[in-house]
């Protein structure tokens, strides 16, 4: 039985090993690159903090505009809000200039800008961070494992953007529209929504992170399948428990209204089904490779 020299996976990893000190030096270099990338991205976001903040406030302005249209006596429903947000339906322009967010402390807006720039900087620097992480762990992986790991680096930010877009274009406007509809005026009583700048930014960033990270479910389960920690049969068997867990998580991370919870829970259930399919494909490919390796072993 013969074996081609230089193609042994164990020899491939052994050749890429380095002393512990070299690993620590490389880790320090990767961390420095990540910190520099975050600092530069923070500077860029802080320079453009005003347009970024106005971008995040836009769902509020559109919800306020549609609320003004409803108060004027027009027939507008929930679907009209979505159309207005994406620019298909025109909203009341007069209401857009009347959005007021409260700053109750002298430096509240400044610290809000700092938090917003830090949040945007981490997101902007994520490709650099992910690439440095991959470059650090790649020497410890087989060649086929490195090739299998690369698609997850692409899928992860794409799924994060999908979750963040769902917040921005669907869930957040509905939450704000619902909040505005709870205002009351009459009989000498006036209840008006007056949101603090910091509280609004906390709500937006929390929802963006919650949805973006929740949409990483296919990536996490697929990596688990790649590592042999989960199987497609295991995921199918635990489907009912997973659905319950999804709705519990949705109830915790979203505002206390059914629309927000359903907006997160339904996509997560769909992503869970996609994860089962991805793990099944990984198992099928691994089975084919094992059968091919067994055939080559018999021939040799």
Secondary structure, DSSP 8 states (H G I E B T S, - for coil): ----TT--HHHHHHHH---HHHHHHHHHHHHHHHHHHHHHHHHHHHHTHHHHHHHHHHHHHHHHHHHHHHHTT----HHHHHHHHTTSS---HHHHTT---B--STTHHHHHHHHHHHHHHHHHTHHHHHHHHHHHHGGGS-HHHHHHHHHHHHHHHHHHHHHHHHIIIIIHHHHHHHHHHT-EEETTEEE----BHHHHHHHHHHHHHHHHHHTTHHHHHHHHHHTTS--HHHHHHTHHHHHHHHHHHHHHHS-SSHHHHHHHHHHHHHHHHHHHHHHHHHHHHHHHHHHHHHHHHHH-
